[in-house]
Amino acid sequence: MRDLPPGAEPAGTLVAGRLAFGESALHRSLRLTDARGSSYDLRPEGETFAAALAPGRYAVVSFGGYRPIHDRPTVEIAASRANYLGTLQPARSEDGDLLVLVKDGRAEVEAALRARYGASFPALAPALVRSPLEPAPGTSGELAIAVERPPPPPPSYASHGLWWFHRLPCRPYARGRR
C-alpha cells in the first residue's frame, strides 16, 4: 500500500505514522496482518505516511523487513477516525541488538501531513503499536521491540545447480517386465 495521493479521500479508515528509519538497515515499510491472515504492506514515499485500511486488530509482522522477536506487537484501528500508529525509530540495545522504538510524535506527524494534504486533514487519534509484554523495569515505559533479520528462504533446485533435475526423462513402469 502506498501513501494516499494529495487531495484524495480515503476509501477506508485512515492510518498515519512515521517510519523514521533513516540510514539504518531497515527499509521504509511496515507489514501488518489481520485476523484472517491477510497481509498489508505499508510502503510510504517519505518518512510520514497516511493510508486507508479497514478497521480491526492487526499484528505487526515486520518493521522494514525485520521481524519482531520475543513479542507479538499489535495495533487496533478504530473506525471513523484517523489512527496514529506512532513514530517508529530504530535503536541499539546495550547488548548491540537492533530495536524499534515506538514513540508518540503525533504533533510533528500531523503537521507534516497537513502540509501535504491541506488544512482539512483530520486530527490524529492515538492508536500506537502495543505489546502484550510489560516494559522492563527502569525504562521510561517507551515501547522497544527487539527485531531480527528473517532467516533466508529454503534452498531450491536452482540455487544448488540442480535446475536440470526436473528435465530427466521419466519412463513409466511397464507392467510385467523386469
Secondary structure, DSSP 8 states (H G I E B T S, - for coil): -----TT---SSEEEEEEE--TTSS--S-EEEE-TT--EEEE--SSSEEEEEE-SEEEEEEEETTBEESS---EEEE-TTSEEEEEEEEEEE-TTS-EEEEEE--HHHHHHHHHHHH-TTS--EEE---B-SS---TTS-S-EEEEEE--------TGGGT-TTGGGS------TT--
